[in-house]
């Protein structure tokens, strides 16, 4: 899902950004702002895109909260949908306007633009508080810990994608999985209708729902 180690040759239309890594030292991240840049990523054999919740103009401030609703074994998709709608209500109560995104896997992301940026630590702490607030409403079926031992039969409300250097799969990115599903933004109406988690693939025409 990510590239570690020295980067391959970088295409001309792919921009580079030098950053201070959390573990020390400098690193390079790449970004694009054009079709030519996207094609450049293809030339670099990139398949999945996993952006930060920040812009290249200010990588030290988060402009988005991300919540990953990740069902454990035994959790039906209908409960993921129910949770997304409950999370939407909670976030709208905080003054946010979240939008849903299929992950191309078994879960659903709630992307929550911030009206004002926050430090990555503040965004992480805020997201954790909201996730735990929802989890307390049904502790038998929700978990906010990444511990695999606690996941079966529960839905993991994953707030850990908030923080400096953390990422979430980008909108419209294909996934390296059978059938190449697409991580697709969808409408709340589509969610309410129970849209399937694998509704879109490279071979299945995309239509916003």
C-alpha angles and dihedrals in degrees: 000000000000140000119248127187128018114357120244118246106302119230118240095248094050112093124219127218122193115214140177107251121227091237092050135269129060129298138183126235124185129221138175136205103181144049088254088057092052090050087049089058089052088054087055089055092249114160106163125046118206112179129190120248088250140070128249088244091065114011092169093066125065117226095183142042116217126202118187114200102205117180119213124215111302096025113121124221089242089066091051088054091047091050093048090055092047091049090049090055091049093048094046087052086059090054097258131131105216123188127203127239129187109228098212085244133068098296143066131231126216107207111201118190114212116227087213126023121251132200110264091249092052091048090050093050093046093049090048092053092050093046091050091047091058093041092057090063091068111011092171092064104026131067132177096189120097090218108130091211091066097044106081110099093009138089114237111222095205114202093159092099086078115088141072111308095007118125144194127205110274127245112272092011116142117232126228094241136107109298092012098255118204126236094229132184110230137183125261087242088060091050091050089052090055101251111198121253091236097042094133133045136162088265096043114075114246118238121169110243 
